[in-house]
Amino acid sequence: MVTRNRLEGRAGRRLRLAVIGTVVGMVVLVGTAVAVDREMTKGRIPSGAFRSDGTVDPNQVPDFVPALGRDGEVVGYVTRQDLGLDDNTGEAQVMAVYGDDLSTVIGHMVAGVGYVPLGTDPASLPTFHIVTSADDGKAPTP
C-alpha cells in the first residue's frame, strides 16, 4: 500500500510538473508572439533624426528604410539594424533588401554596386563611386 501511494504521489507530481511546464511554455510563446506581431514601421528617416554632430538618433528611424535602385527609385527596404545606426558601426557591406511585405528578401544592396536583385551576380553589374557632401565629386584615382 505504501508503494502504491508513493508511486501515485510521484506520478501525480510528474503530471503537475508537466502541466505547469506546459502552461509556462504557452505563456512564453504567447508573450513572444505578441512582441513579434507588433506592426513594423517603414519609411524615410525623418529630418529630426539627424543630430548636429553628424550622427542619427536610431529611436526616430523606422524599422525599415527605403532602398534606392540606380535610377533613384525605391526598390525595397533595408532594416535599421543593417544601417548600423544602433551601434554606430556604419553600414554593412551587403544588406538584404525586403519587398513591401517587409519579410520577403527580393535582393541585396552591395557596397560599390548598389541594388542587386535575387538571381543576379553582383560581379555582372558595374561598380560606381558614391559621392557624399564630404567628397569633392571627383572619382578616386587608381
ZITARA-V851530 format. One record per pair of residues at least 12 apart in sequence whose ideal C-beta (glycine too) atoms are under 8 Angstrom apart, sorted by sequence separation. I is the first residue (numbers start at 1). GAP is how many residues later the second one is. If there is no record, write none. Layout:
{{I	GAP} {I	GAP}}
This chain:
{{48	12} {49	12} {65	12} {83	12} {96	12} {97	12} {106	12} {110	12} {113	12} {64	13} {65	13} {82	13} {95	13} {105	13} {107	13} {113	13} {46	14} {64	14} {65	14} {82	14} {94	14} {95	14} {108	14} {113	14} {114	14} {45	15} {46	15} {64	15} {65	15} {94	15} {112	15} {113	15} {45	16} {63	16} {64	16} {79	16} {94	16} {112	16} {45	17} {63	17} {78	17} {79	17} {93	17} {94	17} {44	18} {62	18} {65	18} {78	18} {93	18} {97	18} {112	18} {43	19} {61	19} {78	19} {79	19} {42	20} {45	20} {77	20} {78	20} {91	20} {41	21} {42	21} {43	21} {44	21} {76	21} {77	21} {41	22} {42	22} {43	22} {44	22} {58	22} {61	22} {75	22} {76	22} {77	22} {40	23} {41	23} {42	23} {43	23} {76	23} {77	23} {40	24} {42	24} {61	24} {76	24} {77	25} {58	27} {58	28} {67	28} {56	29} {67	30} {76	30} {75	31} {76	31} {78	31} {75	32} {55	33} {64	34} {42	35} {64	38} {63	39} {76	39} {75	40} {67	42} {70	44} {69	45} {70	45} {69	46} {68	47} {67	48} {70	58} {42	60} {40	62}}
